[in-house]
Amino acid sequence: MVFIPHDGAYLGKTGEMPSFSFAVLGDSHSHRTANPDDPAPELLRIIEELNLLRPAFTVSAGDLIRGYVNETEKAEIEATGDSPTLERRLRLEHSGAVRAYRSLAMPFYPCIGNHDVREPVSERVWRDIWGGRYYSFDYADCHFVVLDAEISKDTESVAGEQLEWLERDLATYAVGKRLFISLHRPWWFDYPLHTATWKHPGGRNDWNDIVDPILRRYDLQAIFCGHKHRFEFEHRHGVPHVVTGGAGGEINDAPEIGGVVHYTWVSVYPGGFAWSVIVPGHILSPERIAEAKNNFREVIPWLPAEMGGTRKVRVED
């Protein structure tokens, strides 16, 4: 688990293997039970599989916890500027996320989502536990940037100091390297507020009009985000824009439109990369197979019947 020392930190070169893989987890939301420090079983299953697959690292696409404030907590914040009740709950939720991600056998790079940081209380807790809000690092000939999609709600994009930092960071570290971006919200979509003239004169989309042209000055490979609690993707200017939001939080939609627990796997090699989606449950350790005495129906009870043979075949066949 990686701690970010400050906003805009450059973590340096973290690995040099020319061919490597990394995983992207979006919307893990840490818990799905009444216990805020109890990690979601779907997230734990994904972590178990990642420890078998051993990517070079895992990067978040935001929403590590459930967060948010209820009306009582909101009233406390408005009255006092603080909420001890909210802070205690947030720290419990983050403790579950920390316990889960510390069990990863590879570095984990966090990303802020709208459930993680919304007001001063949740920002203070985030900084205590995870550190900075946006940062970058290198691996081999690739530059990775993790953005904070929540810090500039007035523009619904990446703006202000973060945008200035992004331009400096790319000019300093991304020249001649392949570029991968992670953030929580897919700001390239036309959200309703993007066309509100009171907020964006002329209905401007700040990501598409300002941020995207900056990124495309460089060798932009892919952008990963979460937020939608489902999977979807599209190519914009030839670049995959992947929404991967199924790593433990509640799923919003039916499987027919991307609603499934999943994570994204990216394999990088000299001159290119490939990405895929993994639905957890079919990656098994030798120990689990041995315990089941090679009975795959026991370890994968939902295995479709057509995936199993009906004829007994001798080895000599």
N, C-alpha and C positions, 0 to 999 in steps of 0.2 A: 504494500500500500504506500503510495507516494504522497508526501506532504509538500504542498506548494508554499515556498517561503514568503512570497509576496505577489501582489497583482503584477502581471507582466513578466513573471520570472521566465528566464531561459534556462532549462534544466541541463543543457549540454547534450553531448552525444551519449546515448544510453546503450548502444549496441552497434556492432559492425558487420554482422553476417549479411552478405549480399542477398541471400534468399531467406525470408522469414515470414511468419504469419502473425497476425494480431486479431483479437476479437473485439467486437463493439456491443455493449449492453446498454439498452435504453429502457427507462421506466421500470427499474427494479423495485422501487417503493418499499424496500427493506422488509415489510411485514404484511401479512394477510390475516392475522388473528387478532384477538383482543389484547395480546401482549405487545406493546410497542417496541420492545427490544428483541422480539422473536422473528428472525429472518424468514421471508416467504419460502415455502418449500420449493417453489418453482425456481427461485434464485439459487437455492442450495443445490438443486439438481444440475443447473447450468454450471455452477462452480465445480461440482464434482466432475463433470465432463471436461471442462477446461483443464483441470488438473491432469486428466488423461491425455488430452490433445497437446498440451504444453505450447501454446503460442508464446511469442517473445514477450508480449504484454497484452493487457486488456485495457481498453479505454471506454469511459462512460459517455453516454449521450444524454445524461441528466436525469433528474428525479430519483435520487438515491433513497429518499424517504417519502412518507405521505405528507408530513408537515401540515401547513395551513393553520388558520386560526378560526376558532368558533366565536360566537357572539360575545361570550363572557371574556375571552382573551382579548378580543378586539376592543372591548370597552376598557379593559385594564390598560392596554397600550395607549388608547386615546386619552385616558385620564392621567396616567403617570409616565407615559413614554416607555413603559416596560411591562412585562408580564411574567412573573416567576412561575406561574402554572404552565404557560406555554414553553418556557425555557426548559423546565424539568422534563416535559414530554418530548420535546425535540431532542434533548440529550439522550433520552432513552432510545428513541428511534435511531439516532445516529450510532448509538452503541451497538445496536443490532446489525446495522450496515457495516460498521467497522469489524465486528466479529466475523461476519460473512466474508468480507473482502480480504481480511487478513489470512483467511484460509486458502486463498489463491496461491499457487506455487510460482507465480510470476508477478511483476509489478502491475498495479492497478492505478490508472490515471483518472481522477474524478472530474466530473463536469456538473455545473449548477443547472438545475431545472426550476420551474416555477413552484414546485412543491418543496424545494430545498431552501430557497431564500425569497422572502416576500416583504420583510420589514426589518427594522433594526435588530430585533431579538433573534430572528433566524439567521441574519447575517453574522451576528456575533458568535453564535454557536457554530456556524459553518467555519468561520475563520479560526476558532479555537481547535477544531477537529481536523479540518482539511487544509486550511491555509488560504492561499490566494484564490481569486475568482476567475482568472484567465491566465494562460501561460503557453509555453511552447517547448518542444524538445526535438532532437534528431535521433534517427535510427538509420544506420548505413547512409545511403544517399537520399534519404527522405526527411522532410521537415513536417512535423505534426503540430498543429495549432488547436488548442482547446479554448473555445470562446465562451463568454458568459452572455447568453441570450436574454437574460432577465434584468441586466443592470441599467438598460436605457428604455424603460417602458414608455417614455415620452415620444420615442421615435419608432418603437417596435422593430429594432434592428440592432446593429452594433455601431455605436456612435460615441461622440465625445472623446474622453481620454483613451477609451479602449480602441476606438478607431485609429487615433493617432499612434497608439502603441502598435497596432496591427501593421500599419504601414511601415513603421520603423523596423519591426521584427522581421517582416518579409524582406525588406531591402537589405537587412543585415545578414539573415540566416537562410533565406529560401532561394537565393540566386543559384542556379545550376542544380537545384535539388527538386525532387518530386514532392508535391505538396498535398497533404491530407488535412481535412478540417473536421472537427467535431463540435457540435453545439446542440442545444436542446430543442429549440423551436425551429420549424422549417419556415423561416421568414420569407423565402422566395415565393410562397403561395400568397395569393391576394386575399388576405384577411379583410373582413368588413371595414376595420378601422383604417386600412390602407387607402380607402377611397373617400374617407371623411375629410372634406375640405377644411374643416376647422382644425384638424390635426395635421394634415398633409396638404398644403396648398397645391391645387392641381391634381390631387389624388395620387401623389408620388409614392412609389414603393421604395423605401430607403435601401433595402437589401439589394434589389435588382438594379436600382439606379446608381447606388454609391458603392456598396461593399463588393458585389459580384465583379464589377469591372476591375477593382483593385486585385482581387484574387486571380483573375484571368490574365493578369500581367505575368504570372508565374506558371510553372508547370503543374497546374491544378489537376489532381487525379480523381478525387472523390470527396463528397461531403456527406457526413453522417449525422443524423439527428434522431430525436425520439418524439415525445409529447403526445402523439396520437394514439398510443396504446394499441398499435397494430403495425403491420408491415405494408409499405408501398415504396415505389421508386419511379424515377423518370430520369431521362437524360436532358440536361440543359447545356446548350453549346457543346454537346458531346461528352459532358461530364456527368457520371452517375450521382444523383442526389437521392440518398437512401434514407427512408424513415424506418427506423428499427426500434419499435417500442413495445417489446414483449418479454422483458427479462425478469418478470416477477409480479408486476402490478396487474390490476384487473384489466382484462381484455375488453375493448369497447365494442368490437364488431364481430360478425360471423366469419368463419374461416374463408367463406367465398369472397370476402372483400378484405383479406389480410389479417383477420382477427385470430391470432394464434400465438401461444407462447413460443418464443424463438430468440436466437441471437445471430449476429452476423459474423462471418469468418472471412478474413481477407488474407490472401497469399501474395506476397510481394517477391518478385524475382527481377534480375537485371533486365531492364528494358520494358517491364510491364507488371501487371498485377491481375489477379482474378478474385472475385468475391462470390460468396454463396450464403444461403440462409440455412441454419441448422435448427430443426425442431427437436428439442431435447427428449431423450427417452430411449434412443437406439444406440447410444455409445456406451459400451459396457466394459467394465474392468475384468481382467482374468479372474479376479477373486469372486466377483458376482456370478460369472459363468460357472466357475468351479462349484460354488455353493449350490447352484441350481442343477448341477450335474448335466450341463449342456442342454437343459430344458429352457429354451428361449421363451416358451409360452409362460413360464413361471416368472421370468424377469421382465417380460413385455406382454402383459395380459391382453393388451389391446391390439396385438399383432393380427393383421388381417389374415383370414383363412387362406386367401389365394397366395400368400407369401410362403406357405408351407406345402411341401410335397405330400402326395398320398401314397406313393409307391415306395416300398422298402427296397433300397438299392444296396447290393453288396459292394464292398470295396473293390472287388475284382471287376465290377461293371464299369 
